[in-house]
Structure formats: C-alpha cells, structure tokens
Amino acid sequence: MTGPETPHDGAPTTLSWLCHPATLLALVLLVVNDHLLKPALPGLLTGKLSDVAGLVLAPPLVAVLLTLLVPRLPARAAALVAVVAVGAGFAVVKSSGYAAELASSAWTALAGPSLVRADRTDLLTLPALGLAWWSWTRARRRPVRQRTARLVRLLVVLPPAVLAVAATSVVHYPYAVGTALLDGQPAVSVGSGYNDRSWPTEPAEGRWSVSADGGDQLATRRRRRGTAAVPSGRRAAAGVCADRAAAVLPGGPRSPAGGAE
C-alpha cells in the first residue's frame, strides 16, 4: 500500500537517507563512543570519533525534520540545506569560544547539563560531511514510498537519532588536586575524571603544570608514571619535582572538593 505523494514530497527520500547503512553505523558509533569509550578511554581518538559520527548522522536527521515540517520541500533542497547548515554550525562553534559557550547554554536548556568546547583541531573532521553526502547520493535512488515502511522508520530510527545527537557524553571535570612552589614558581597538580570513582585524590596522581611567569600561563606536560609536567627547557628531574611539590603542600594533599584529607 502506498500513500499519496506529490512530486515535491521529500520525506520518502530523506527517510531513506536516515536509514542508509552509513547513517545507521554512525548512529551506533556515536552512542557507543559517547557513553562507553569516552569514559573508559578519554583522549584524542575518542573525541574525534564523536565528531566524525555526528557529522555523518546530523545532515540526514536535519533533512528528515525539514521535510516533515515542510512537506513540499524537495528532498535535494533539504539535503543541501542540511549539509551546509551542519557544516557551517560545526565550524563556527569549534572556531569561537563565544559560540561554543552559547551552544553549551542552548544544549543545556534542551538536553540537560552539556559542555561544548571550541577546538579548531576538530575542524579536521569536516570531511566526514563527504561521507554523509555520498550516502545521500545512494539513498535518493531508493525512496521509502510505502506508508507503513515510512511509519516504521519514523518510530524506530528517528527517536534514537534525535537522542544520540542531543545527548552529550558524560562531562569531563578537571580540578586542582594540590598546589606548591617549585624553585619559586607556582605549580598546580591537575586531576580529572568522569565520576567520583575515577578521580585522582593525591597530588602525585595528577598532572603537574608549572608557571614561569607568576601564574599567567602554565606549561603543561602529560605526566607519566613517577614523573611530573615541567616547563619546556627545564632540566630538573620531573619525578623529583612531583615529590617536592607533594611534600610542601600546605595542609597536606587536597581532595577534589577542596578540603584537606
């Protein structure tokens, strides 16, 4: 059984795009990465994976919503608008701290506590829009014309896609574990975590940053086991710096809440 369809009805084609295998793979990757891989393996790879998956998933999702809101909108026009809007919005938010702050506020109002960071290295993932457009060129050849099939796709695929894009990953909280003076320079041990079970509580467990200009800037280096971050060019033993800093902390090591242990 097929429903009535005008020549400009774009929903059957955009729904086919949303259910293309590449789009569905991006949906699964986004959910798994944001809620499982990121907390377990925080870092560059998992951060960029979310951007790639989101850039593949968001255009067909936007196109479907457009054709549902404007039924006579041609599918190709909806696809073009979706790809351009997603790409432009992503570029602006990732290039501007002010835009990222506005996006964080808007996302928090819509989906709960959210944090969107400006990071220009994320712009390297923009070519993922090419994969989204490639999947469009394949999906447009097989529009979903059956009314029942359209309804099933709307009910089964659309809600998870909306939730996957709207729901951000668990917020990563950085905090100061302790402070000290090293050779007269202010230093801070920084910890971070996704929940109260993974937070470092000892200064030696954090990542040490040392300022050479009185605290205006901190030179940070990721701490390896038994070492600490020190400014570039400093030839002191990093492990000794960490031990000295932990030893001179006033009041002993501090917990994430700021109280002395």
Secondary structure as GFF3:
##gff-version 3
##sequence-region A 1 261
A	DSSP	alpha_helix	11	18	.	.	.	ID=ss1
A	DSSP	alpha_helix	21	32	.	.	.	ID=ss2
A	DSSP	pi_helix	33	37	.	.	.	ID=ss3
A	DSSP	alpha_helix	38	40	.	.	.	ID=ss4
A	DSSP	alpha_helix	44	69	.	.	.	ID=ss5
A	DSSP	alpha_helix	75	95	.	.	.	ID=ss6
A	DSSP	alpha_helix	97	111	.	.	.	ID=ss7
A	DSSP	three_ten_helix	120	125	.	.	.	ID=ss8
A	DSSP	alpha_helix	128	139	.	.	.	ID=ss9
A	DSSP	alpha_helix	147	156	.	.	.	ID=ss10
A	DSSP	alpha_helix	158	166	.	.	.	ID=ss11
A	DSSP	beta_strand	173	182	.	.	.	ID=ss12
A	DSSP	beta_strand	185	193	.	.	.	ID=ss13
A	DSSP	three_ten_helix	203	205	.	.	.	ID=ss14
A	DSSP	beta_strand	207	210	.	.	.	ID=ss15
A	DSSP	beta_strand	219	220	.	.	.	ID=ss16
A	DSSP	alpha_helix	238	247	.	.	.	ID=ss17
###
